[in-house]
Amino acid sequence: MNKILVTGGAGYVGSHACKQLKSSGFTPVTFDNLSTGHEEFAKWGPLFIGDLRSESDLRSAFEEHEPVAVIHFAAKAYVGESVIKPEDYYLNNVVGSLNLLRVMREFACEKLIFSSSCATYGIPEITPTPIDHVQAPISPYGQSKLMVEKIISDYCAAYGMSATLLRYFNVAGADLDLEVGERHRPETHLIPNAINAAMQDDGTFDLNGDDYSTADGSCIRDFIHVADLAEAHVLCLQAILQESKNAQPCVAYNLGSGVGYSVLQVIAEIEKQLSTKIRINANPKREGDAPELVADSRVISQQLGWQPKHSDLATIIASAHQWALKELA
């Protein structure tokens, strides 16, 4: 039995993880309500259409597929929206995750990989940010992720479960075979929005802040290729399935490239690859945006041997551009 339940497996990161799972000998079972996911992205295993807020949906999925572990991606993930609609985020992200944990216990499924976020750090005081940095989220989205981390940790301590918490920085790029990629409605991520602006004759890119305390005035972010992120999930899954009962029950890792690029550096690389010029509309910086977010991912590298292979900026942008062209075809 090698079935892995992947909540949110029809989404951007989840679908890439499902592909990596399949190539690593697992059968990914996608559990998704398709509110933001895409049915055609669930192509490496069965699709179960269900909602985390429904324990009966979850029970049905566990009864049908009997997974040995869960990778939990499903969540609402728009920071700005979370400020306007916090209840939606706490109901979906926190209550939904609690439902999942309860059903996992019911079916004696004790292994979990959780998709968390660098948003749990808020505005870091240390860059690159280490895994033991204080967590002080500044949005309901970040709060919801931190709440679920704490709930999972408590479940591991009380009920004998094992979990790995993965705090992502900025996920970007597309599957190098172009079988899946980034398709958000609306799209809020920097790289696809800048590529879209570059591909349109009258396209304009909105720059949120040009007066940060950085070399060029734009904020700095750590971009990790989605394929590298997917590989990290499978490495963590393999480790958690092999661990003994005496192993640390709940561990956390940062996932990033460890290299920061400014928004204007990203735009310059896109202009170079697409041989074009992007018109920039400079807006005031958004409240709560950190000047610099860069991951210290040494712990997962030291413990599991994970190293990002595709997270140089040129590769990320090239794959995102090829995916954008495929989406337009």
C-alpha positions as CSV (number, residue, x, y, z in Angstrom):
1,M,0.0,0.0,0.0
2,N,1.6,3.2,-1.2
3,K,-1.3,5.6,-1.5
4,I,-0.7,9.2,-0.2
5,L,-3.7,11.5,0.3
6,V,-2.8,14.9,-1.1
7,T,-5.2,17.6,0.0
8,G,-5.2,20.4,-2.6
9,G,-3.5,18.2,-5.1
10,A,-5.2,19.9,-8.0
11,G,-3.6,23.2,-7.2
12,Y,-0.3,24.7,-8.2
13,V,2.1,23.2,-5.6
14,G,0.0,20.2,-4.9
15,S,0.0,19.0,-8.6
16,H,3.7,19.3,-8.9
17,A,4.1,17.3,-5.7
18,C,1.7,14.6,-7.1
19,K,3.9,14.3,-10.2
20,Q,7.0,13.8,-8.0
21,L,5.2,11.3,-5.8
22,K,4.2,9.2,-8.8
23,S,7.8,9.2,-10.2
24,S,9.0,8.1,-6.7
25,G,6.8,5.0,-6.6
26,F,3.8,6.4,-4.7
27,T,0.2,6.7,-5.8
28,P,-1.1,10.2,-5.1
29,V,-4.8,10.5,-4.3
30,T,-5.9,14.1,-4.8
31,F,-8.5,15.4,-2.4
32,D,-9.7,18.8,-3.7
33,N,-12.9,20.8,-3.8
34,L,-11.7,22.4,-7.1
35,S,-12.5,25.9,-5.8
36,T,-9.1,27.0,-6.9
37,G,-7.6,23.8,-8.2
38,H,-8.0,22.4,-11.7
39,E,-9.4,18.9,-12.5
40,E,-7.0,18.5,-15.4
41,F,-4.0,18.9,-13.0
42,A,-5.0,15.7,-11.1
43,K,-3.3,13.4,-13.7
44,W,-1.0,11.2,-11.6
45,G,-3.6,9.3,-9.5
46,P,-7.2,9.2,-8.4
47,L,-9.2,12.4,-7.8
48,F,-11.6,12.6,-4.9
49,I,-13.7,15.7,-5.0
50,G,-14.3,16.7,-1.4
51,D,-14.1,19.6,1.1
52,L,-11.9,19.7,4.2
53,R,-14.8,21.3,6.1
54,S,-16.8,18.1,5.6
55,E,-15.7,15.2,7.9
56,S,-17.9,12.9,5.9
57,D,-16.0,13.8,2.7
58,L,-12.8,13.0,4.4
59,R,-14.0,9.8,5.9
60,S,-15.2,8.6,2.5
61,A,-11.8,9.4,1.0
62,F,-10.0,7.4,3.7
63,E,-12.4,4.5,3.5
64,E,-12.0,4.3,-0.3
65,H,-8.2,4.7,-0.5
66,E,-6.7,3.8,2.9
67,P,-3.7,6.2,2.6
68,V,-0.6,5.5,4.6
69,A,0.2,9.2,4.9
70,V,-1.1,12.7,4.1
71,I,0.5,15.7,2.4
72,H,-1.7,18.7,3.3
73,F,-1.6,21.6,0.9
74,A,-5.3,22.6,0.8
75,A,-5.7,26.2,2.1
76,K,-6.9,29.6,1.2
77,A,-3.7,31.6,0.5
78,Y,-4.3,35.2,-0.4
79,V,-2.8,37.4,2.3
80,G,-4.8,40.5,1.4
81,E,-8.1,38.6,1.2
82,S,-7.4,37.1,4.6
83,V,-7.4,40.6,6.1
84,I,-10.8,41.3,4.6
85,K,-12.3,37.9,5.2
86,P,-10.6,36.4,8.2
87,E,-13.5,34.1,9.1
88,D,-13.1,32.3,5.8
89,Y,-9.5,31.7,6.5
90,Y,-9.9,30.4,10.0
91,L,-12.9,28.1,9.0
92,N,-11.1,26.7,5.9
93,N,-7.5,26.6,7.0
94,V,-7.8,25.9,10.8
95,V,-11.1,24.1,11.2
96,G,-10.5,22.2,7.9
97,S,-7.1,21.1,9.1
98,L,-8.6,20.0,12.5
99,N,-11.2,17.9,10.7
100,L,-8.4,16.3,8.7
101,L,-6.4,15.5,11.8
102,R,-9.5,14.0,13.6
103,V,-10.2,11.7,10.6
104,M,-6.5,10.7,10.3
105,R,-6.7,9.6,14.0
106,E,-9.9,7.7,13.3
107,F,-8.3,5.7,10.5
108,A,-4.9,5.3,12.3
109,C,-3.1,7.3,9.6
110,E,-0.3,8.8,11.6
111,K,2.1,10.5,9.1
112,L,1.6,14.1,7.9
113,I,3.5,16.6,5.8
114,F,2.1,20.1,6.2
115,S,2.4,23.0,3.8
116,S,3.1,26.0,6.0
117,S,4.6,29.4,5.1
118,C,7.2,32.0,5.9
119,A,4.2,34.2,6.6
120,T,4.3,32.7,10.1
121,Y,7.5,34.7,10.7
122,G,5.8,38.0,10.0
123,I,8.5,40.6,9.4
124,P,11.8,38.7,10.3
125,E,14.4,40.4,12.4
126,I,17.1,38.1,10.9
127,T,18.0,37.5,7.2
128,P,18.4,34.8,6.0
129,T,15.7,33.7,8.4
130,P,16.5,30.5,10.5
131,I,14.0,27.9,11.3
132,D,14.0,28.8,15.0
133,H,13.2,32.5,14.4
134,V,10.4,33.8,16.4
135,Q,7.0,33.4,14.7
136,A,4.9,36.6,14.7
137,P,2.5,36.6,11.8
138,I,0.9,39.9,10.7
139,S,-2.1,38.6,8.7
140,P,-4.9,36.2,9.3
141,Y,-3.4,33.9,6.6
142,G,-0.1,33.7,8.5
143,Q,-2.0,33.3,11.8
144,S,-4.0,30.4,10.4
145,K,-0.8,28.6,9.3
146,L,0.8,29.1,12.7
147,M,-2.3,27.9,14.5
148,V,-2.3,24.7,12.4
149,E,1.4,24.2,13.1
150,K,0.6,24.4,16.8
151,I,-2.4,22.0,16.6
152,I,-0.3,19.5,14.6
153,S,2.5,19.7,17.2
154,D,0.0,19.1,20.0
155,Y,-1.5,16.1,18.1
156,C,2.0,14.6,17.7
157,A,2.7,15.0,21.4
158,A,-0.6,13.6,22.6
159,Y,-1.6,11.0,20.0
160,G,1.6,9.5,18.7
161,M,1.4,11.1,15.2
162,S,4.5,12.2,13.2
163,A,4.6,15.4,11.2
164,T,6.9,17.6,9.2
165,L,6.1,21.3,8.8
166,L,7.4,23.0,5.7
167,R,7.6,26.8,5.7
168,Y,7.9,28.0,2.1
169,F,9.3,31.2,0.9
170,N,8.3,32.4,-2.7
171,V,7.3,29.5,-4.9
172,A,7.7,30.1,-8.6
173,G,8.3,28.5,-12.0
174,A,6.5,25.6,-13.7
175,D,7.1,21.9,-14.3
176,L,10.0,21.6,-16.6
177,D,8.0,19.2,-18.8
178,L,5.2,21.8,-18.9
179,E,2.6,19.2,-17.8
180,V,1.4,21.5,-15.0
181,G,2.1,25.1,-13.9
182,E,0.8,28.2,-12.2
183,R,-2.8,29.1,-12.9
184,H,-4.3,31.3,-10.3
185,R,-7.5,33.5,-10.7
186,P,-6.7,36.1,-9.7
187,E,-2.9,35.9,-10.1
188,T,-1.1,37.8,-7.3
189,H,2.4,36.4,-7.7
190,L,5.2,38.6,-9.0
191,I,6.8,36.5,-11.7
192,P,3.7,35.4,-13.7
193,N,2.3,39.0,-13.4
194,A,5.5,40.5,-14.7
195,I,5.7,38.0,-17.5
196,N,2.1,38.7,-18.4
197,A,2.9,42.4,-18.6
198,A,5.9,41.7,-20.8
199,M,3.8,39.6,-23.2
200,Q,1.2,42.3,-23.7
201,D,1.7,45.3,-26.0
202,D,0.1,47.6,-23.5
203,G,1.0,45.6,-20.4
204,T,1.9,47.5,-17.2
205,F,3.4,46.0,-14.0
206,D,2.4,47.4,-10.7
207,L,5.4,47.8,-8.4
208,N,4.4,48.0,-4.8
209,G,7.1,50.2,-3.2
210,D,10.3,51.6,-4.7
211,D,11.6,53.2,-1.5
212,Y,12.6,50.1,0.6
213,S,15.9,50.1,2.4
214,T,17.4,47.9,-0.3
215,A,20.0,48.6,-3.0
216,D,17.5,49.5,-5.7
217,G,14.6,50.4,-3.5
218,S,12.4,47.4,-4.3
219,C,11.8,44.6,-1.9
220,I,13.9,41.4,-1.9
221,R,12.5,37.9,-2.0
222,D,13.8,34.3,-2.1
223,F,12.3,32.3,-5.0
224,I,12.2,28.5,-5.0
225,H,11.3,26.5,-8.1
226,V,8.2,24.5,-7.6
227,A,9.9,21.3,-8.8
228,D,12.5,21.7,-6.0
229,L,9.7,22.3,-3.5
230,A,8.0,19.1,-4.7
231,E,11.2,17.1,-4.3
232,A,11.5,18.3,-0.7
233,H,8.0,17.0,0.1
234,V,8.9,13.6,-1.2
235,L,12.1,13.5,0.7
236,C,10.3,14.4,3.9
237,L,7.6,11.8,3.2
238,Q,10.2,9.1,2.7
239,A,11.9,10.1,5.9
240,I,8.8,10.2,8.0
241,L,7.6,6.8,6.7
242,Q,11.0,5.2,7.6
243,E,11.4,6.8,11.0
244,S,11.2,4.9,14.3
245,K,8.8,5.7,17.1
246,N,11.7,7.3,19.0
247,A,12.3,9.9,16.3
248,Q,11.3,13.5,16.9
249,P,7.6,13.5,16.3
250,C,7.2,17.0,14.9
251,V,9.9,18.8,12.9
252,A,10.0,22.0,10.9
253,Y,12.1,23.1,7.9
254,N,12.4,26.2,5.8
255,L,12.3,25.8,2.0
256,G,13.9,28.5,-0.1
257,S,16.9,28.9,-2.3
258,G,18.8,31.0,0.2
259,V,19.3,33.7,-2.4
260,G,17.4,37.0,-2.5
261,Y,16.5,38.9,-5.7
262,S,14.9,42.3,-5.7
263,V,11.7,42.9,-7.7
264,L,13.6,45.1,-10.1
265,Q,16.2,42.3,-10.6
266,V,13.4,39.9,-11.5
267,I,11.9,42.4,-13.9
268,A,15.3,42.9,-15.5
269,E,15.7,39.1,-16.0
270,I,12.3,38.9,-17.6
271,E,13.1,41.8,-19.9
272,K,16.3,40.1,-20.9
273,Q,14.7,36.7,-21.6
274,L,11.7,38.1,-23.5
275,S,13.7,40.9,-25.3
276,T,11.2,43.5,-24.2
277,K,10.7,46.4,-21.9
278,I,8.2,46.3,-19.1
279,R,6.3,49.5,-18.2
280,I,6.3,50.0,-14.4
281,N,3.6,51.7,-12.4
282,A,5.1,52.6,-9.0
283,N,2.7,52.4,-6.1
284,P,3.2,53.0,-2.4
285,K,4.5,50.0,-0.6
286,R,2.0,47.8,1.1
287,E,1.7,47.9,4.9
288,G,3.3,44.8,6.4
289,D,5.6,43.9,3.5
290,A,9.0,43.1,4.7
291,P,12.0,44.7,2.9
292,E,13.7,41.3,2.6
293,L,12.6,37.7,3.0
294,V,15.3,35.1,2.4
295,A,15.3,31.5,3.8
296,D,18.0,29.8,5.8
297,S,17.3,26.2,4.6
298,R,20.5,24.6,6.0
299,V,18.6,22.3,8.4
300,I,16.8,20.3,5.7
301,S,19.9,20.2,3.6
302,Q,22.0,18.9,6.6
303,Q,19.4,16.3,7.7
304,L,17.8,15.1,4.5
305,G,20.4,16.1,1.8
306,W,17.9,18.4,0.0
307,Q,19.4,20.9,-2.4
308,P,17.5,23.1,-4.8
309,K,18.5,22.2,-8.4
310,H,16.3,24.5,-10.5
311,S,16.0,27.6,-8.3
312,D,18.3,30.0,-10.1
313,L,16.3,33.0,-11.3
314,A,17.0,32.3,-15.0
315,T,15.6,28.8,-14.9
316,I,12.5,29.9,-12.8
317,I,11.6,32.6,-15.3
318,A,12.3,30.5,-18.4
319,S,10.0,27.7,-17.1
320,A,7.3,30.3,-16.1
321,H,7.5,31.9,-19.5
322,Q,7.2,28.6,-21.4
323,W,4.2,27.7,-19.3
324,A,2.6,31.2,-20.0
325,L,3.1,30.6,-23.7
326,K,1.5,27.1,-23.4
327,E,-1.5,28.6,-21.6
328,L,-2.0,31.1,-24.4
329,A,-1.8,28.5,-27.1
